[in-house]
Amino acid sequence: MSDELENVLGTFNERFNYESIESLYGIKSTTQLKDSTPLLELAKLAKLIKAHSTKVGILSNETRLRNNEATLTKQILELEQTVFYLLSLLPLFHNSGHYTSYLLKHLDEAILNVLQCIRNMYEEIRQKTESLVSVGRLWSLTDELLMIADEGNLGLLKKHISSSITLVNDTVLELHDWLEEPTLDNSDPFGLGSESDGEDEPEVEGSNTAVPEEMIKFVKGLEGKFKMVKLLLSSFGKSISLKNPHTKSNAETLDKLYLVQIEVIEQIDEFASSVFMLGSDFNAKDDEIVAEVNRLDATMSRLCKLLKKLNKTDAKRNQWIESWETQWRKK
């Protein structure tokens, strides 16, 4: 291997010493875009990185490397130049206020993975590895960058909400299954009795205690409430549209919406768990249950306000949300 190629492969960290998100935020750049956006440039650079890494993979094959070290060195430097341009875009993402925190986190993590993958690829070349696994990994990472560029603030949120809908639906199905055959669990969920006397006791899978009618009625209502949450989230994922989701105002609202929908999912899970933990002691007026009801109501109210803010120019859409709120209060 030539000294020039060895030097390029061995000094990557000197040129790209970024191993944390904090270090990416320390990048200074005067890059300005004309007739383009950071997302459009991100897509272009992701495609270029994929193309360059493919060529590096081909040229580093041992049968080709012998007579192509200069060409490989040139190709590696072109790859690094593209990575340099990619990093120079980051201040435009980080400092503009036009991009949501969840987009930035996804982007930063993907770029750190790209850098680490290139380090691994260089090491594979130095070790004369027959098949460069890192090239395939780089393809996947550039596809991820392309996805971020294509989806932007709104598309990424829709993906998150789609995952949340799945979680809500799982809980709804669990409640439905329980209502088909209501039972009380007599097991010791926290293992508090496991060390009481050191003797093995037979496991009790179910309880002979009758399930309180109040509990069955409450769980039916809870199932209905959770179905309404699913309906509201589904309506957002399918129909929300913004002329420009990358303004400061819209990015801020989408960020809040992202955080609130996470709260909703966490509260639904905790709410269902609280109900079943009470078991035969269930009482709809129990302080813990009342607190869970009030907490979920308040969070759904915040969610609706954010949705209406995004749809401020769509009176018909906001009317539907207001109708949903009316039905929610009746549950």
C-alpha positions in Angstrom: 0.0 0.0 0.0 1.4 3.4 -1.0 2.4 5.9 1.7 -0.2 8.4 0.4 -3.0 5.9 0.6 -1.9 4.7 4.0 -1.7 8.3 5.3 -5.2 9.1 4.1 -6.7 6.0 5.6 -4.9 6.5 8.9 -5.6 10.2 9.5 -9.4 10.4 9.1 -10.0 11.4 12.7 -7.6 14.3 12.3 -9.9 15.7 9.6 -13.2 14.6 11.0 -12.9 14.4 14.8 -16.6 14.3 15.6 -17.8 11.6 17.9 -20.7 13.2 19.8 -23.8 15.3 19.0 -22.2 18.1 21.1 -19.2 18.1 18.8 -21.5 18.5 15.7 -23.0 21.6 17.3 -19.5 23.0 17.5 -19.1 23.1 13.7 -18.8 26.6 12.4 -19.7 27.3 8.8 -20.5 30.2 6.5 -22.4 28.1 4.0 -25.2 29.9 2.3 -27.7 28.4 -0.1 -29.2 30.0 -3.1 -32.4 28.6 -4.7 -32.2 25.6 -2.4 -32.8 24.4 1.1 -30.8 22.4 3.6 -33.1 19.4 3.1 -32.6 19.5 -0.7 -28.9 19.7 -0.3 -29.0 16.9 2.3 -30.7 14.6 -0.3 -28.1 15.5 -3.0 -25.1 14.8 -0.7 -26.6 11.5 0.6 -26.8 10.3 -3.0 -23.2 11.4 -3.6 -21.9 9.7 -0.5 -23.6 6.5 -1.6 -22.1 6.7 -5.1 -18.6 7.5 -3.8 -18.6 4.7 -1.2 -19.7 2.3 -3.9 -16.7 3.2 -6.0 -14.4 3.0 -3.0 -15.7 -0.5 -2.4 -15.0 -1.6 -6.0 -11.5 -0.1 -6.2 -10.4 -1.5 -2.8 -11.0 -5.1 -4.0 -7.6 -6.7 -3.7 -7.4 -7.7 -7.4 -8.1 -4.1 -8.4 -6.2 -2.3 -5.7 -2.7 -3.3 -6.9 -2.9 -1.0 -10.0 -5.4 1.5 -8.7 -4.0 2.9 -5.4 -3.8 6.4 -6.8 -7.4 6.2 -8.2 -8.6 4.8 -4.9 -6.9 7.6 -3.0 -8.5 10.2 -5.3 -11.9 8.6 -4.8 -11.6 8.5 -1.0 -10.7 12.2 -1.0 -13.8 12.9 -3.1 -15.9 11.0 -0.6 -14.4 13.1 2.2 -15.1 16.3 0.3 -18.7 15.3 0.1 -18.8 14.5 3.8 -17.2 17.9 4.5 -20.0 19.6 2.6 -22.6 17.5 4.6 -21.1 18.7 7.9 -21.1 22.3 6.6 -24.9 22.1 6.3 -25.4 21.3 10.0 -25.3 24.9 11.3 -28.1 25.7 8.8 -30.2 22.9 10.5 -29.1 23.6 14.1 -29.3 27.4 14.2 -32.2 28.3 12.0 -35.1 27.3 14.3 -36.9 25.8 11.2 -36.3 22.2 12.1 -37.8 20.2 15.0 -35.7 18.6 17.7 -36.8 15.1 16.7 -35.6 15.7 13.1 -32.3 17.2 14.3 -31.7 14.3 16.7 -32.3 11.8 13.9 -30.1 13.7 11.5 -27.2 14.1 14.0 -27.3 10.4 15.0 -27.3 9.4 11.3 -24.3 11.6 10.5 -22.3 10.3 13.5 -23.0 6.8 12.3 -21.8 7.7 8.8 -18.6 9.0 10.2 -18.1 5.9 12.3 -18.9 3.7 9.3 -16.3 5.5 7.2 -13.7 4.9 9.9 -14.6 1.2 9.9 -14.4 1.1 6.1 -10.9 2.6 6.1 -9.8 0.0 8.6 -11.2 -2.8 6.5 -9.2 -1.4 3.5 -6.0 -1.3 5.6 -6.6 -4.8 6.8 -7.3 -5.9 3.1 -10.7 -7.3 4.1 -12.1 -9.2 1.1 -15.6 -7.9 1.5 -16.2 -4.4 2.8 -19.2 -4.8 5.2 -19.1 -1.1 5.9 -20.0 -0.2 2.3 -23.4 -1.9 2.7 -23.9 -0.2 6.0 -23.1 3.2 4.4 -25.8 2.5 1.8 -28.3 2.0 4.6 -27.2 5.2 6.3 -27.4 7.3 3.2 -30.9 5.9 2.6 -31.7 7.1 6.1 -30.4 10.5 5.3 -32.6 10.5 2.2 -35.6 9.6 4.2 -35.0 12.5 6.6 -34.6 14.9 3.7 -37.8 13.6 2.0 -40.0 13.5 5.1 -38.9 16.7 6.8 -40.6 17.9 10.0 -44.1 16.8 9.1 -43.3 13.4 7.6 -41.1 12.3 10.5 -43.9 13.3 12.9 -46.4 11.2 11.0 -44.0 8.2 11.3 -43.8 8.7 15.0 -47.5 9.1 15.4 -48.0 5.9 13.3 -45.9 4.0 15.8 -48.0 5.6 18.6 -51.2 4.5 17.0 -49.9 0.9 17.0 -49.2 1.1 20.7 -52.7 2.5 21.5 -54.3 -0.2 19.4 -52.3 -2.8 21.3 -53.7 -1.5 24.6 -57.3 -1.4 23.1 -57.0 -5.0 22.1 -55.8 -6.0 25.5 -58.8 -4.3 27.1 -61.1 -5.9 24.6 -59.7 -9.4 25.3 -60.0 -8.8 29.1 -63.7 -7.7 28.7 -64.4 -10.9 26.7 -63.4 -12.9 29.9 -62.9 -10.6 32.9 -60.5 -12.0 35.5 -58.6 -10.7 38.5 -54.9 -11.5 38.8 -53.9 -12.9 42.2 -50.3 -13.1 41.4 -47.8 -11.0 43.3 -46.7 -8.4 40.6 -43.8 -7.0 42.7 -42.6 -10.3 44.2 -43.2 -9.0 47.7 -44.2 -12.4 49.0 -41.4 -14.4 47.4 -39.1 -14.4 50.5 -41.8 -14.6 53.2 -41.1 -18.2 54.4 -38.7 -19.7 51.9 -41.2 -22.4 50.9 -42.4 -22.8 47.4 -46.1 -22.1 46.9 -48.2 -23.1 44.0 -48.7 -20.4 41.4 -52.2 -19.0 41.1 -53.0 -18.1 37.6 -56.4 -16.6 38.2 -58.7 -15.5 41.0 -62.0 -17.0 42.1 -63.0 -13.5 43.3 -65.8 -12.1 41.2 -64.7 -9.1 39.1 -66.6 -6.0 40.4 -69.2 -4.8 37.9 -68.0 -1.3 38.5 -64.6 -2.3 37.2 -66.0 -4.0 34.1 -68.1 -0.9 33.3 -65.1 1.4 33.8 -62.8 -0.7 31.6 -65.5 -0.6 28.9 -65.5 3.2 29.1 -61.7 3.2 29.1 -61.7 1.1 25.9 -64.0 3.6 24.3 -61.7 6.5 25.4 -58.6 4.8 24.0 -60.4 4.2 20.7 -61.1 7.9 20.5 -57.4 8.6 21.1 -56.6 6.3 18.3 -59.1 8.0 16.0 -57.7 11.5 16.7 -54.1 10.4 16.1 -55.1 8.5 13.0 -56.9 11.6 11.6 -53.8 13.6 12.1 -51.5 11.1 10.4 -53.8 10.8 7.4 -55.1 14.3 6.7 -52.8 17.0 8.3 -51.1 19.2 5.7 -49.0 22.4 6.1 -48.0 24.6 3.3 -44.6 25.0 4.9 -43.8 22.8 8.0 -40.3 24.4 8.2 -41.2 27.8 9.5 -40.1 28.6 13.0 -43.7 28.8 14.2 -44.7 25.4 12.7 -41.5 23.7 13.8 -42.2 24.8 17.3 -45.8 23.6 17.3 -44.8 20.3 15.7 -42.1 19.8 18.4 -44.7 20.4 21.1 -47.1 18.0 19.4 -44.4 15.3 19.2 -43.8 15.6 22.9 -47.5 15.6 23.9 -48.3 12.5 21.8 -45.5 10.7 23.6 -47.1 11.8 26.9 -50.5 10.4 25.8 -49.0 7.0 25.0 -47.2 6.8 28.4 -50.3 7.9 30.2 -52.5 5.4 28.5 -50.2 2.6 29.5 -50.0 3.8 33.1 -53.7 4.3 33.3 -54.5 0.8 32.2 -51.9 -0.6 34.6 -53.3 1.3 37.5 -56.8 0.0 36.9 -55.7 -3.7 36.9 -53.3 -3.3 39.8 -56.2 -2.3 42.0 -58.0 -5.6 41.1 -60.8 -6.4 43.5 -60.1 -3.1 45.4 -61.0 -1.1 42.3 -63.0 2.0 42.9 -63.6 4.6 40.2 -63.4 7.3 42.8 -60.0 6.1 44.0 -57.6 9.0 44.2 -55.1 7.4 41.8 -57.8 6.6 39.2 -59.3 10.1 39.4 -55.8 11.6 39.0 -55.2 9.4 35.9 -58.6 10.5 34.4 -57.8 14.2 35.0 -54.3 13.9 33.7 -55.3 12.2 30.4 -58.1 14.8 29.9 -55.7 17.6 30.4 -53.1 16.1 28.0 -55.8 15.4 25.3 -56.9 19.0 25.7 -53.4 20.2 25.0 -53.1 17.9 22.0 -56.3 19.3 20.5 -55.2 22.9 21.0 -52.0 22.1 19.1 -53.9 20.4 16.3 -56.2 23.4 15.9 -53.3 25.7 15.9 -51.8 23.8 12.9 -55.1 23.8 11.2 -55.9 27.5 11.8 -56.7 28.0 8.1 -58.9 24.9 7.9 -62.2 25.7 9.5 -63.7 22.4 8.5 -60.9 20.4 10.0 -61.0 22.4 13.3 -64.8 21.8 13.4 -64.2 18.1 13.3 -61.7 18.4 16.2 -64.2 20.4 18.3 -66.8 17.7 17.6 -64.2 15.1 18.8 -63.7 17.1 22.0 -67.4 17.1 22.6 -67.6 13.4 22.3 -64.6 12.9 24.5 -66.1 14.9 27.3 -69.2 12.6 27.2 -67.1 9.4 27.7 
